[in-house]
Amino acid sequence: MIILNTVNKNVSLITAANVLGSLSVKVGWTDDSTTPAYFVTPVSVSATEITIAPAPGSGVSRAIKSIDIVNNNLVQPAMLTINKNVSGTPTLLYKTELFPGETLKFSSRRGWYKLDSSGIVLELTTDPDFSRIIDDTSTTNVVYQCRALPGADPSEPVWAISLFDTSTGLGKWADGTNQFKNVANDRVSLTYK
C-alpha cells in the first residue's frame, strides 16, 4: 500500500515528451477523514513530470488504492517512472516501459502489474508492504502467489493466495476471493476459482 500521511508527500509520474497526451491516468484513494470516501481522479498528462496523487491535507492520511496508466499511443512506447516524493526527494516506486495498448496497474491488494491490450497479465511485482511467498515449483506451469501482512506465519489462515497459470495466462484466487483467509502452506491443495 502507498501511504501519504503528511502535507509534503505525493506520488508523481515521469515520462518522455513523445507520449504526452497519449497516456490515460486514473488514481484512486481514501482519506481517513471523518467521512471516508473513495476518489478516482483522472489525470491529464501534459508535462514530463506530473503529480498523480496529491499530498493530503494537514492531519490526514491518504491511502492510494489504485493507479491505472494506459499507453494509448499507436506507435510509441512510454518509459514510465513512478515516484513517491517526500519534501521533494523522490523514492522510486516503479519503473517500466509501457508499449502501445499496454496498461500499468497498481492495486493496494495486488501490487504493481502490467496488462497487454487484451488484458493478459504480462508482469507481476511484489509490494514491500506484504510478506510474500512465490512458489513456481510445486505444480508445472503454475505460479502460486501468497500475500499477508509482514511477519505472517505460513501455517495461519491470514493469506490471500492466487494461482497464475503460465500456459494459459489466466489467474484465479483461492476459494474465489482475494481475502486474507487462507493458509499459505495449503496453497497446492486449495480450490481456485
URNORMO-V818084 format. One record per pair of residues at least 12 apart in sequence whose ideal C-beta (glycine too) atoms are under 8 Angstrom apart, sorted by the first residue. I is the first residue (numbers start at 1). J is the second residue. Records with the same first field share a line. If there is no record, write none. Layout:
I=J / J
//
This chain:
1=63 / 64 / 108 / 127 / 129
2=53 / 63 / 64 / 84 / 93 / 106 / 108
3=61 / 62 / 63 / 64
4=53 / 55 / 56 / 61 / 62 / 64 / 84
5=56 / 60 / 61 / 62
6=55 / 56 / 86
7=55 / 56 / 57 / 58
8=55 / 86 / 87 / 88
9=55 / 56 / 84 / 85 / 86
10=51 / 53 / 54 / 55 / 84 / 85
11=27 / 51 / 52 / 53 / 64 / 67 / 82 / 83 / 84 / 85 / 93
12=49 / 50 / 51 / 52 / 82 / 83 / 85 / 90
13=25 / 43 / 45 / 49 / 50 / 52 / 69 / 80 / 81 / 82
14=48 / 49 / 80 / 81 / 82 / 83
15=45 / 48 / 78 / 79 / 80 / 81
16=48 / 78 / 79
17=48
18=76
19=45 / 71 / 73 / 76 / 77 / 78
20=45 / 46 / 47 / 48
21=45 / 46
22=45 / 71 / 72 / 73 / 76 / 78
23=45 / 69 / 70 / 71 / 72 / 73 / 78
24=42 / 68 / 69 / 70 / 72
25=42 / 43 / 45 / 52 / 67 / 68 / 69 / 70
26=40 / 41 / 42 / 43 / 66 / 67 / 68
27=40 / 41 / 43 / 52 / 53 / 64 / 66 / 67 / 68
28=40 / 41 / 64 / 65 / 66 / 67
29=53 / 62 / 63 / 64 / 65
30=62 / 63 / 65
31=56 / 60 / 61 / 62 / 63
32=60 / 61 / 62 / 63
33=60
38=65
40=66
52=67 / 82
53=67
63=108
64=106 / 108
65=107 / 108
66=105 / 106 / 107 / 108
67=82 / 104 / 105 / 106
68=103 / 104 / 105 / 106
69=98 / 103 / 104 / 105
70=102 / 103
71=98 / 99 / 100 / 101 / 102 / 103
72=100 / 101
73=100
74=100
75=100
76=100
77=97 / 98 / 99 / 100
78=97 / 98
79=95 / 96 / 97 / 98
80=94 / 95 / 96 / 97 / 98 / 104
81=94 / 95
82=94 / 95 / 106
93=106 / 112
94=106 / 112 / 125
96=114 / 123
98=114
100=117
101=116 / 117
102=114 / 115 / 116 / 117 / 122
103=115
109=147 / 160 / 178
110=124 / 127 / 178
111=124 / 125 / 126 / 127 / 130
112=124 / 125 / 127
113=125
120=169
121=164 / 169 / 171
124=145 / 164
127=147
129=150
130=147 / 148 / 149 / 150
131=147 / 148 / 149 / 150 / 151 / 152
132=145 / 146 / 147
133=145 / 146 / 154 / 159 / 184 / 187
134=146
135=187 / 188
138=187 / 188
139=188
141=165 / 166 / 167
142=163 / 164 / 165 / 166
143=163 / 164 / 166
144=161 / 162 / 163 / 164 / 187 / 188
145=161 / 162 / 163 / 164
146=159 / 160 / 161 / 182 / 184 / 187
147=159 / 160 / 161 / 180
148=160 / 180 / 184
149=180
152=184
154=183 / 184 / 185
155=183 / 184 / 185
156=183
157=181 / 182 / 183
158=180 / 181
159=180 / 181 / 182 / 183 / 184
160=173 / 174 / 178 / 179 / 180 / 181 / 182
161=173 / 174 / 182 / 184 / 187 / 190
162=174 / 178 / 192
163=187 / 192
172=192 / 193
173=192 / 193
174=187 / 190 / 191 / 192
175=190 / 191 / 192 / 193
176=192 / 193
//
